[in-house]
Amino acid sequence: MAVVAEGLEPAAVAATAEDAADAAPRAALLLAGNRLNLDLYPGGCRRLLRLCAERPPRLQLVEFLRLSAHEDPRLLGAALAQVPHSLPRLRSLVLAGGQRRDALGACLRGSLTSLPAGLGGLARLAHLDLSFNSLEALPNCVLHLRGLDALLLSHNRLPELPEALGALPALTFLTAAHNHLRTLPPGLGALSTLQCLDLSQNLLSTLPPEIGGLSSLAELNLASNRLQSLPASLGALRSLRRLVLHSNLLASVPAGLARLPLLARLDLRDNQLRDVPPELLDAPFVRLQGNPLGTAPPGPPSSPGTPVVPEMPSLFLTSDLDSFPVTPRGCSVTLACGVRLQFPAGAAATPITIQYRLWLPEPRLAPLGPHDALLSAVLELQPHGMAFQQDVGLWLLCVPPRARRCREVVVRTVDNGSWRDLEAHLEEEAPRRLWAHCRVPHFSCFLVVSRPVSDSCLVPPEGGMLCSSGHAGIKVTFPPGATEEPRRVRMQVVRVAARELRALLGEPGAAVSPLLCLSQSGPPGFLQPVTVQLPLPPGVTGLGLDRAHLHLLYRAPPAATWDDITAQVALELTHLYARFQVTHFSWYWLWYTTKTCVGGLARKAWERLRLHRVNLLALQRRRDPEQVLLQCLPCNKVDATLKRLLQRYRGPEPSDTVDMFEGEKFFAAFEGGIEVDADRPDCVDGRVCFVFYSHLKNVKEVYVTTALDREAQAVRGQVSFYRGTVPAEVPEEAAAARRRGTDGLWMATLPLKLPRLQGSEATQQGPGANLSLAPLNLGDAESGFLTQSNLLSVAGRLGPDWPAVALHLGVPYRELQRIQHRFRDDLDGQIRHMLFSWAERHAGQPGAVELLVHALEQSDRRDVAEEVRAVLELGRHKYQDGIRRTGLASGRPTPPGASASQTPEPAQA
C-alpha cells in the first residue's frame, strides 16, 4: 500500500522516497519493542514515511514515538499525517525542539507551527510534548485528545490558551512556561484531574477566580509573571502541596493560603508584600526574601481587621518627557525608551523628581573587561547617590546575548565612584525583546553587560576553596594562614576555540587550557602560597606528554605581555590536571606546543579571542541617492543584512574583513567632492563618528551633498573608514595604494556616486524655490525646533511615501485627494503643501514634533525620523550651551567619567 505525502510537491515526494529507500533497513532497526525513536537521527521523517509505506507488523505495536521538530515543515506535516493510520496504539508523542544548538550554544526552536487535524483521532494518546517550538496558537486537534494525561507546551510563543482546554477530562500535567500568556481562560478551572500546572515566565497580571476549581492540583508554579493580586479562591485548593509565586508584583496574599492542609512549600520571594497572614510569617516552608515587609502605605489608618491593599500608580512617559515624580506611595514607571522602574511603597521618604537620560555608549561611559560584551545603551538616573529606603526594581531593555554558555548577564553601575556589577535576571516578553531585571539601592548610570561567569567567595584566615561553576576541575585552594583578614576572591574562566589557535600557530597538535583570571580584594599578595588547579589542554594527558612542550603563561595587568613562568613554578601533573602554587593573582594560561617563543604567540592569541571579524557597508537609497547608509556588522550577518537592504538600497560590495575590538572607535570620512549635508551631533569636521559594539546596531544614515556641478556629469566620490577618533588634522584624500601600504589607521574605502541631475531635478535643487511661506517653527527652544528649512529638507526626502505619512499625521483622506488633484503634475508640490499646511495648523501645539516623528516611523521612514531627531538633539545642545554661557545653567551633573566639557551626546531614539 503506497502512502502519499500530503502537502509535498511531486519532486519532494520523489526525493523523499529515493532518500528513504536506503534508510528502510536502518529505520526498521529503530523499532525497539514498542518504541520508535527518530529524533536523534537525520531524516527521521523520511524514515517514518518509509515505515508507514511498508507497514511492518511491529509498527502496529508502537506506543512511543519521538520525532525531531527541526525537520523540514512539509516533511514533518506529511509524516504526522500518517501517524493516526499507521500507529493506532500510540500513547506518547514527542515533537519537541531544542535538541540542536547554534554555534554559540543556544537552543534552537523547532519549526512546528501546527499539527494535522487527524492527530485528534489518537484515542490512546496520553502524553504529548510540543515544547521548544514556534506555536502561536494551540492546534485544534489537541482539544480532541480525550485521553491526554500530560501536555507540554513550554518555550513556545502562545499568547493565550483556548477555553476548550478545560474539556480534557484526563489531563493531570500541564506546562506552558516561557510563553507570552497574558490571561488565562476561566475554563481552565474545569480541569478537575489536573495535578501539576506550570505557567512561569509569562506575562500574567491576573488569575481567573475559577482557578480555585482545580480540586486535585498539587503543584502550581506562577513565578516570574506580573501578578499584582491573587484570587481568594486559591484558598480552596485543598490538595495543593507546592505554590511558587516569586518574582511577581504581589502586594498581599489571600489569608486562605495559611489554612491549606497539605501545603509544604510557599515561595513568595521578590514581590511587593508588606503584610502576610501571621500564620505564614514563622512557617518553615515559606520563603519571603526580597519583600518590603513591615512597611505601611501612606494615608488614613484603616479600621481594625481591614486589610490595606494600596493602589500602585502607573506612569507611561512619552519621549518628550525626561523626568517624573515619585511619592512615598510608590509607583510603576515605563519610560519611552522601554525601561521600566518599580518604586515600592516607602522607597522614597519624601516626594522627589527623578530625571533620566539615555546616552549613546562609548568607552568612558561603558567600561568593559577584556571579554565583556555590551548589550544596551547607558541609562542615567538622577539624583545620583540618593539612597532609597527600599531597593527599586529596574528593567533595562537589552539585546539577547549571542553566547550564553559559561557566560552571564549583569547590570553594571557606578557605586561610590567605582563600577560594580549587579546580579540580573533575564525576562523575555517577545522574540528579540529582552529585559535585564535587577534591584538598585540608589541611582547612577546603568548598562547591561554579558561577561564570563564570575565565581567568588570570602576566604577567611582558616583557609578555603573556590571552584569554577562552569568548568569542572578548575579550582583554587587557600591554606590556613594565607590571609590575616577575610578577603573576597573572584574567578573567571574563558573558553578558547582550538580551531582558531591551530590556525594561528600552524601546528595541528597545539592545544591550550581555558584562560583563567583570578582577582582579589585587599593586599596584592597572600601570606602563604595558594594552589591553583587547571585542566591539561584537550587531547593531552599527564602520562604521555612531553614536559618540554608544556608552558605556563602569566599576565599581570596593565602589561599586555604574557610571560612564560614554567621554570619559576613547580608543576605537579596528574592524568588530567596541572597544579601549581602562586602568591599573587592574575591571568594564567596552560599551553602545549612545540613552539619556543610562546609569550608573543600568547599575546596574539589573546588579542584574537577579543577581536570581532566585521565588514563595512556603504549603500545609497535607490529612490534618493543622497541618502547613504553606513554600517559595520559581523561578517556572519552580512549576507542576511544585504538580502534585506538591497530591496531599497544599492551600492558596492562590502569591504574586506576587518578585525575590531569591542568598544573600538572609528569614523567615516567622505571624500572625492562628497560631504555631509547637515550638522549632526555625531559629526566632527564632516566626519561621522562610530563606536563598535558587537551586539548593538552600528548603523547610521546620513545625507550627503556636493559643491560640484551635477548638471554636467555625475559626481563620483567615496567614503573611507579609519580607526580611532577624528584626529586634529582630518586625513586628506590619498591614493588607495598608499593607504593600504603605510596607513595603519585606514580600514576600507567604498565608492559612492551622485547621479547627474536632469533638467527638472536641477530646478528643484533649491527646495525653497517658488515657495513663499511665513516663518514657521515647530517645537520649542528647550526641546528643539524644526524650522522652515528643516521641514523643506524633510519634504525633499519623502518622495512617493508622503500619502502614508499624511494619513498617520491625521490628514483627512478627502484633503489628501484634493492635494493630489491640485498638484497632479507636481510631486514636490503635493508633499510641500501637505507638510506645511499640517505644520501651520499645529504650530505652537505641544507634541507636534513627536507626532511627525511617529508618523514617519509608522510609514517605514525611520531614516527621516532619525534625521529629525538628530536635528532636534543638535538644537537642544545649542540651547543648553547658550544657557551655560549666560550663567543660567541648572548645574545638572554629568555622568561619571565625563567632564562638563566632554558631555557625550544623548542617544537617538
N, C-alpha and C positions, 0 to 999 in steps of 0.2 A: 504494500500500500504506500503510495507516494504521498509525501507531505509537502504542501505548498507553503512557502514562507510569505505570509501575507505582509503587504506593505513594502516589499522589496522589489526593486526593478529587476527585469529578467537577467540582466548582466550580473547583478549582485547575487541573484539566486544561483546562477550557474557557477559563479566564483565560490559561493558557499558550498555547493555540492562538491566541486572539484577539490577545494581545500580540505573538506572534511573527509573525503574518501580515504586518504591515507591515515587519517586520525581515527577511523572507526575502530580498529582493534584496540588502540590506546583508550578510546572512550569506553569501550566495553570493560576494559580492565579497571576502570574507575568505579564500577559498580561493586562496592564493598558491602555485602549484606543488603540492608535496606537504606543505605546512604549513597548519595551521589554528590561528590564534592568537585565542582568545576570552577571555583572562584580563584584558585591559585594557578591555573593553567592558562596559557594563551589560547584564544579561540574557543573558550568554553561554550559559547552559544552555538558555534558551528558543530561542536561535538554533540551537544544536546539535540540539535536538529537531526543529525545523522542517526542518533539512537532512536529518536521518535519515528524516523522513516523506516528503520529496520525492525522496530518493535521486538527486541529480545524478550524472552519470557520474564527475566529478572527485573525488567523495567517496571512491570506492573506491581512489584513488591516495594518499590522505593517509597520511603516515608519522609526522608530528609534530603532536601535539595539546597545546594549553595551555588549561586551564580554571582559573578562579578558585575557590579553596576558600572564599571569602567569600559564595558564593551560598546561597540557601535550601537547607537539607539535603535536603528532599524533592525539589526540582528537580534538585539535584546527583546524588542517587541515581538518579532517573529517567533523566537524561542519560547517566550512566555505564553504566546497564543496556543502552543501545542501542549502546555502543561496539563490543563484540565482533562484532555482526552487521553494523554499518554501516562499520566501519573495519578490515577484516581484515588490512591490511598495516601496521598501526600499529607503529612501532618506539620512539617516545618519547612518554611521557605525563607531563605536569607538572600536578600538582594542589596546588601549594604555596600556603600563606597568606603573610602578611607584606607583601603589596603595599599594604595600606591601613594608615593610621596614625590614632591617636586625636588629639584636639585638642592634645595635648601632644607629639606626635611619636613616641610609642612604637609599635612594630609590633604589629599585631593578629593573633592566631592565627585560622586558618581554622576552619570549622565541621565539618570532616571527622573522623568518629569510626570509620568503617568503609568497606568497599568491597563492591560487589556480587560475589557468588561467580562470576558469569560472566566477570569480567575475567581469571580464571585460564586462560581459553581463548585468550588473545592469544599465539599461539605465537611471533610475531616480536618481541614487546616486549623491548627491550634496555635501556631507560632509564626509570626510574620515580622521580619526585620527589614525596614526600609531606611535605616539611619545613614547619615553621611551621603545624602543625595541632594537633588535640586528641586524637590517637590514644593510647589507653591499652593497646592490645594490637595486635600486628601482624596485619592481616587475613589470613585463611587463604588467600585466593586468591593472595597474593603468593608463597606457597610452591609454587605450581604453575607459576610462570613459569620454565620450564626454560631459556629463552634469555636471562634477565635478566643484563645486564652491569654496570649501575650502579643502586644503591638508595640513596636519600637520605631519611633519617628524622630529621634533626636538628630541634631545637626542638619536640618533642612531649612526651608525658607517659608514656613507656613505662617500666614498672618492670622489664621483663625482655625478652629475645629468645628466640624459640622454638628448641627443639633442632633442629627440622626445617630451620632456616635453612641448616644445613651441607650440605643436599642440593641446593642450587642449583649446578649444575656449571659455569656460565659466569660467575659473579659475580667481577668484578675490582675494584669500587669499592663500599665500604660506609661510610656515615657515620651515626652515631646520637648525635652530640654534643648537649649540652644536653637530656638526658632525665633519668630517675630510675633508671637502671640500677644495681642493687646487686651482681649477679653476672652471669657470662657462661656460656652453655651449653657443655659440653665439645664438642658437635657443631660448634661454630664452627671448630674446628681442622681440619675436613674440607674447608674451602674452599681447595683446593689451587691455584686460579687467582687467588685474591684478591691484589691488588697494593697497595691503599690502604685502611687501616682507621682511622677517626677515632671515638674513644669519649671525647673530652674532655668536661669539665664534667658528670660523672655522679657516682655515689656508690659506685664500685667500691672494695672493700677488698682483694680478692684476684683473681688471674687463674688460670684452669684450666691445668694443665700441657699440655693438648692444644693450646694456642696455638702451641706450637713446631712444629706440623704445617703451618703456613701457609708452605709452601715458596717461594711466589712473592711473598711480601709485601715491598714496597719501602719503604712509609711506614706508621708506626704512631704514632698520637697518643693518649696516655693522660693528658694534662695535667689538672690541677685535679680529681683524684679523691681517694680516701682510701687509696691503696695503701701498705701497710706493708712489703711484701716482693714480690719478683718470682720467678717460677719459673725454675729453671736452664735450662728448655727454650727460653728466649729466645735462648740462645746457638746454637740450631740454625737460626735464621732467616738463612740464608746469603745471601739476596737483599736483606736489609734495608739501606737507604741512609739513612733518617731516622727517628730514635726520639726522641719528645718525652715527657718524664716530669716536667716541672716542676710545682711546687705539689702535691706529694703528701706522704706521711709516711714515705718510704723511709729505712731505716737502713743499707742496704747494697745493692749491685747484684751480679748474677752475674758471676763472673770471665770467663765465656764471651763477654760483650759486647766485651771487648777484642780478641777474635780474629775478629770478624765482618769479612770481607774487603772489603765494599763500603760499610761504614758511613761516611757523610760528615758527619753531624750527630747529636750526642747531647746533649739538653738535660735536665740534672739540677738546675736551679736550684730554690731554695726547698724543699728536703727536709730530712731529719734525718741526712744522711750524715756519718759520722765517718771512714770509711775507704773508699777506692775502689781498684781494681786499679792498680798503679803505671803500667801502660801507658796508662791513661786520664788520669792527672794532668797530663801535659805535652802531651797530644794537642791540636792546634789546633781540632779540631771539637767538643770537649767543653766545655759551659758548666756551671760548678759554683758560681756565686754563691749566697749565702744558705744555705750548709751549714756545720755546725759541724765542719769537717774538722780532724783532728789531735787531737781530744779523745777520751779513752778512758773507757769506762764504769767505775764503781767495781766492786770485787770482786777475787778472787784472780786472779793472772796466768794466762793460758791457755798451753797448750803451743805451741811454735813451729809456725807454719804453720796453726794452727786459727783460722778467722775467728770473731770475737766479735760476736754479734748480741744485744744486751741486750733484755730484755723490758721494754716500757714499761708501767708500771702505769696503770690507768684507774680514775677515780673518778667516780661519778654521785651527786651530792648531792641529798638531799631538801630540801624547803622549810623544815624546822625546823633546818637547819644553816646557819651563817653563816661557817664557817672550815674550812680543810683543810690538811693538812701537805704539804710539798714537800721531797724529799730530793735529794741530788746525782744520784741515778739518773734524775731527771726523772719526769714523769707527764703524763697527759692527763686533764683535768677537765671535766666537764659540770655546770654549775650548774642549780639548779631553775628559774631564770628563762630557761633556754635558752642562756645564754652558754657558750662553750667556750674553754678555755685549753690550750695545748700548751707544757709546760716541757721543753726538750731536756735531755739528759743533760749535767751540768756547768753548767747555768744558775745553780743555787744552790750556792755553795761549801760551805755547812753546812745542816743541816735547819732549815727555817723554817716558821712557820704563817702562812698567807695568810688575811686576813679580807676579806669582800666585803659590799657592801650596795647595793641598788638604790633610788635616790632618784627621787621624782616631779620632773620637770623644772620649773624656774622660772628667771626671768631671771638671778639671781645664780649659779645652778649651770649654766646653759646659755647662755653668751654667744653671740649671733648677730649676724652682719653685716646690713646693710640688706636684702639679697636672699637670705639664707640661709633654710633650712627644716630644722627638727628632725625626725629620723626615729626616735629611740629615747629610752628613759629614760636616766638618768645612772647609770653603774656606777662605784662607788668600790671600789678595790682597795688594801689596806694590807698591809705598811707602806709609807707614802709615801716616794718618793725613793730607796728602796734600789735600787742598780744591780745588775743581773744580769750574770753572766759572758757570757751569750749572750742574744740577743733572745728574748722569749717571744711565741708566737703567740696572738693574741686574735681570737675570732669573736664579734661583737656582733649580736644579733638586732635587726632593724630592719624598718620598713615600706618597701615599694618606693616610690621617688620617682615622683611623677606626671609630672614633666617631666624628660627626660633629654637633650634636645637642647641642646648647649652648656652642660651642667651636669655636675658630677662629685660623687661621694660621698666624703667624707673622715671620718676619726675625729679628733675634737677632744679635746685633753688638756691638762693643766697641766704645764709644764716650767719649773722654776726660778721659780715664781711668776707666769708668764705663760702664756697659752693659745697653743697652736700646733696645726697640722693635720698628721696623718699620712696618707700615701698608703694607700688602702684598695682591696681587690679584692672585688667582689660575687660571692657564691656563692648560687645558688638551689637549694634542696633540693626544694621543692614550691611550687605556686602560692600566692602571697601569703606565702611564708616565705623570708626573705632574710637572709643574713649578710653583714656587712662585716668582712673579714679584714685585719688589719694585724699588724705586729711592733712590740713595745714594749720599750725597754731598761730601764724602771723603771715602778713603779706609781703611780697617782694617780686622778683621775676621768676617765672616758671617755664620750663620746657620739657619735652618728652624725649627720652634717650633710650636707645637699645644698646646694651653693653654685655660683655661676657658675664656669666653668672658669678656673683660675688658671695663667697662664704667667709664668715667671720666668727670670732669667738673672743671672749675675755679670758686672758691667760693669767691665773693667779700665781703667787710665788711658789705654790706647791707643784706647779707644772700642769701640763695638759696636752691635748692633741687636737689638731684641726685637719679635717678630711674634706676633700672635694665632693660636692654633691652630684656632679655630673660626670666625673672621670674616676672610675674605680682604680684604686691603687695609689692615687696621689694624696699624700698626707705629710703633715709636719708634726714632729714630736718635740715637746718642750720639757726638758728635765727639771726636777726641783732646783730652785735657786737660779733659774735663768733670768728672772726679773725680781726686783725688790718690791715693786708696786704692780698691781694688776694693770695690764695694758691690752688694748684692742689690736688684734692682728687680722688681716684680711688676705684672702687668696682669690686670684682669678686665673682661669686656665683658658688658653686659646688653642683651638684645633688647627692643625696645619695640613693642607692638602698635599699628599705625597706626589701627585702628578705634576703640580707646579714646581715643586722642589727638584724633582728629577730633571724637568726641562731646564731649570736654571743651572744645575750642576752638570748636566750632560752625563750623568752616571746612573745607570739603571738600578744599581744596588744601594744607592744612598737612601737613608731614612732618618727621620728626626722624631723626637718625642713631642708631646704637646708643650706649648710655651707656657711657663709658669711665672706668674707675677705675685710677689709677696710684699706686703707693706705693713706698717705698724704705727701706733701712736706712741708718744713718749720718747725716751732716749733712742739714738740711732742704732745702738748695738745691744746685744744680750750679754749677761754675765757668764753664762755657760753656753757651750756650743749647742745649736739646735739641729736636729736630724731631719733632713728632707728626703722624701722618697719619690722618685719619678719612675714611670714605666719605661722600660727599654724601647727603643724605636721599633715600629712594626716590622715583623719578619726577623728580628734579632733576638737571640736568647743568650743567657749568661753562660751556657755550656760550650757553645762553639764560636763565640765571637772573638775577633782579634782586637785585643785591648789597644793596640796602636791606632786603630781606626775609630775609637770611641773618644769623643770630645765633650767636655762640659763647658758651656759658654755662659758668661756672666755679663750683664749690662747694668751699669749704675747711672741713673739719670743725674744730671741732664745730659751727660755724654751720649753721643749717638753711636759709639763704637761697642763692639762685642769682644770681650777678652776670653781667651782660652785659659781656664784655670784648672785644667785636668791635672797638671803636675803639682798644683798647690793644695789639693784636697786628696783625701783617701777615699777612693770609690769602692764601695762594697757592693758586689754584684751577686744577685740570686738568679734563679732561672728566668724571672720576668721583670725584675726591678733593679734599680741602681739607687744606693743610699749614700749620702754624703753629709758632712756637718759644716755649718756656717755660723757666724756670729752677727752678720748684717744681712738685711733683706734687700732684694732687688729682683731682677728678671733672671730666670735660669732656663737653659735650653740644652738638651742632650742630642748630639749629632753622631751619626755613624757614617763615615765617608772615608774614601782613600785620599781625598784632597789634604793638603798640608796647611795652607793659609786659610783656616776656617773662619777666622774672625771677620774678614772682609766679605766672604760669601754669606755669612750670617746677617751682616748688615743689609746686603742686597735682598736676601730672602725676607727679612723683617719688613723692609720697605714694600716688597711685592705683596705681602699679606695685607698691607694697609692701602694699596693702590686700587683704584677702580678704572676699568678699561671703558672709555667713553668715546662717542663720536659727536661731532659738531654739525649742526644743520643751519642753513640759511635759505629760507623759502619765501617766495613772493606770492601774494594772493592773486589768483587768476583774474578776478574782476577789478582789482586795484593793485597794480604792481608797485605802487609807492608804499604799500604796507608790507613790512619784512618781519618774518618770524625767525627769531634766533633761539636755538635750543641746544642744550648739552644733555645727553642721556646715555645710560649704559648701553653698550654695544648689543646686548641681547634683546634690547627693546626697539632697536632701530627699525627693523622690518615691519613690525606691527604698527609702530607710530607712523611710518611713511604711508602704509596702506590706508590709514585713517585720514591723514592730512592731504594726500595728493588728490583728493576729490575737490579740494578748494584752493590748494597751493601748487606752485610749480617751482622748480629750482634745480641746482646741480646735485650731483651725488653727495652723500655725506662725506665728511673729511676722513682721513685715515684715522686709525685707532690711536687715541691719546690716553696716557695714564695720568690720573688726578687723585689727590688726597681728599678725604672728607674735610670740608671747610676751607678748601683752597680757593683763593681769589683769582679771578681772571677778568678780562674785559674785551669788548668787541670794538674795533675801530673801523669806520667806513672810510674808504679810500677811492681814488680814481674819479674825483669830482662829485661823489655822492656824500651827503652829510645828513645828520639827524634833523628832522623838520621842526621840532619844538623842544622847549625846555622840559626836562624830566628830573624828578628828584634823584634818580639813579644814574644820571648822566653827568660826566665831568669832562669839560672841554670837548664835547661832542662824542665822547667815548662812553659806551654803555657798560656799567659795572655788573659783575656777577659774583656770587659765591656758590661753589659747587657743594651740594649735599645729595648723597646717592639716593635717598628715599624721597626727596622733595622734587617738585617740578622746577627744573632750571630752564624756564622758557620766558621769553619776553617778546612782545610785538611792538615794533616802533615804526613810525612813519618817516620816510626819507624824502629828500628833495635834492635839487641840483641847481647850481648857478649857471650851468652850461645851457646852450640853446638846443632844446629838444625838438624844435620845429624843423631844423635842418637834418638831424640824424639822431639815432638812439644813443643814449649815454651808457657806456659800458664801464662799470666800476667793480668794486669788490669790498668784501668785509674780511678783516683779519682778526684772529683771536690771539691774545697774548696772555701770558701768565702774570700774576701779581696785580698790585693796584696800579691805577693810572699814574705813570711817573710824572715828575715835574716837567720834563720835556717829553711831550707826547711823541711816540715813534713816527718818524716821517715815512712816506712810502719808499719802498725798496724792492729790488728785484726778488722774486721768489727764490731764486737760486742762492742769493746772498743770505736770506733768512734761514733757509734750510742748512746752510753750511756753517754759519757762525752765531746766529742769534738764538741763544738758548731759551729766550722768553717767548718766541714765536711758536704757535701751535698749528695753525692752519689758515689758509686763505681760500675763500669761496667766491666765485664770480656772481655779480648782480647785473641786471640790465633794466634800465628805464626805457621803455619803447618810445619811438618817435611819435610826437603828437600830431594828430590830424588837424585840419583847419578848425573844425568845430570845437575840438578839445582845447586848442590853443586859446580860443577866445574865452573859454570858460575857466582858464587857469586862475584868473582873479575871481574868486568866489563872490567878492563883493561887487563885481561889475554889474551894471544895470539893476542894482538893488538899492533902494533908498528906504531905510527904516530908522525909526527913532532909536536913540541909545537904549540898550536893554541889558539888564543884569539879572541872573537867577542866583539865588542863594544869599549869603551874607559874607562879610569880611572875615569873620572868625572861622566859619566852616568852609569857606571857599566860594568864589564867584565863578559863574560861567558867563562870559561876556559875549557880545555880538560876534566877535571874531571866533571865539570858541565854538559857538553854535554853527557858524558858517563852515568851520572845519568838520564838525560832526555831520552836517548836511552833505558835505563832499564825500564822506565815507560810506553813506548808507546804500546808495545805488538802488537796485530793484527790491531790496528788503524793506523799503520805507513803509509800505502799507501795513506790514505786520507790526512795525514799531508804532505806527499811528494808532492801530487798534489797541495795543497794550497801553498806550498813553490815555486811552479813553475817548479818542476822537470818534464821533458817531460815524457809522458806515455811510449814511447819506452825504455827510460832509466830505468824506473821503472820495465818493463818486463825483461830487461837484468839482473837487480839486483836480481829479483826473481828467474831467471833461474840459475844464477851463484851460489847463496846461497840457492838452493831449499830445502835443508835439514837443514838449519840453520836460524831460525827466527831472532835470535840476530844478526847474521852476516848481514842479509838483512838490519836491522834497522841501525846498526852502519855504514855500508858502505854508505847508503843513506845520513845519517845525516852528517858524516864527509866529504863526497865528496861535499855536498852542502856548508858546512862551509868553506872549503878550497877555494871554488870559491868566497865566499862573505867576506872573512877575510879582514878587513880594509875598507870595504864599509859602509857608513853611513846608518843607518836604518835597518841593517841586523838583529839585535836582535829583533826589533819591528816586523819585518816580521815573524820571528819564533814565537813570541808570538801570533800574529794574526792568523797564520796558526794553532796553537794549539787550539785557541778558536773556529775557524771555523770548526774544526774537532771534536768539542764537547769534548775536553780535557782541560777544563778550570782548572782542578785540577793541571795539569802540568804547564799550563800557569801561574797560581798564584805562583807556586813554583819558576818558573824562575823570576817572578817579585820580589819575596822575596829575591832571591839571588842577583839580581841587586841592590835592595834597600840596602841590607847589604853592598855591595861593595861601594855604594855611601857614606854611612855613614863612612866607614873606610877611604875612600879617604878624606872626609871633616874633619874628626878628625885629619888625618895626616897633612892637610893644617893648621889647627888651632895650632897644636903642633909646627909646624915650624914657626909660626908667620906670615903666608901668608893669613890669613882669611880676607874676604872682609868686615867683620863687619855687615853682614846681620842680622837685628833684629829678635828676636824670637817672637812668638805670645804672646799676652797679657796673663799674668798669668803663663808663663813658663820661668824659668831661663835658662841661657845659658847651664847650666849643666843638665837641665831636659827637653831638647827639645824633644817633643814627636815624635814618628815615623810617617812618612807620610803614607797616605792610599794607599793600593794596588789597582790597577785598578780592 
